[in-house]
């Protein structure tokens, strides 16, 4: 990439609003001069440094730019690294080896999960088989219900099940790498939203070898956007619902909540749109296009997880679970609801990415072809 450091990363990605807040740069910074703000952005914390200055970068360190999954020619570069070719214009949800509708055969895992329990089953089997010794994921913040989460590490079945389920407030799961390193963990699964899942490719394509060796599997979560905690709290209150009383939330074309008293409520999703997290506004990746396995609950059946198997190692993990009887799988192409939504939501997200905002940077024309 040439001589590029924090200055270029700040000016080309963070300042123009292309930064998703994935925290890859913070995770990878070897000198801990990048911090992370409460509103999900990297910030320079080196003593005496301006917002776009870095004394370490001026001496040649470029690890933050190499780790960033939105820097310059990220999509074509990552496609070449993971798949050996660039995506075709009609591959609107990215390059895939197979698409499956899946469900964990363990009923306890299925019940704990959001839609079918595939992610939980992948992590549990990975831990129990010794393929990984930990997973970077998120846990619910105490007393804030299913609406706020923080990065965490899990190392056993109980930890996986305790952190299962979807959250619609952002959590920068890669930041849990610090805890994993303190625990001495060597092989990790990363569970993250689409932007975070692209770290799977950035560390490989750009030689961030420390984390390339540590991340054994990346599970991407299909994601259109996330909302602020305060915004969700306000919308719920407008419908007479105390956010503290909500025990589960889901989104399937509408915002669905279950409360402690056993009641179920549906709220139009458009009421939450004004409270979209800023880092999601320009994100073009609904389908976690550079994960090993992308997952989400968008099929006709509520108890199935759509799995987009993308890489060889993702295929090997999935095959092991299916062959072992831990996961039941059918072709996703048999479910027109799942396929139509996958294409529609992927296409909508891709239209967000600016094509003429920053000449000569990640936003230059032609990087993200839009299929109309």
Order of alpha helices (4+ residues) and beta strands (2+ residues): alpha-alpha-beta-beta-alpha-alpha-alpha-beta-alpha-alpha-beta-beta-alpha-alpha-beta-alpha-alpha-alpha-beta-alpha-beta-beta-beta-beta-beta-alpha-beta-alpha
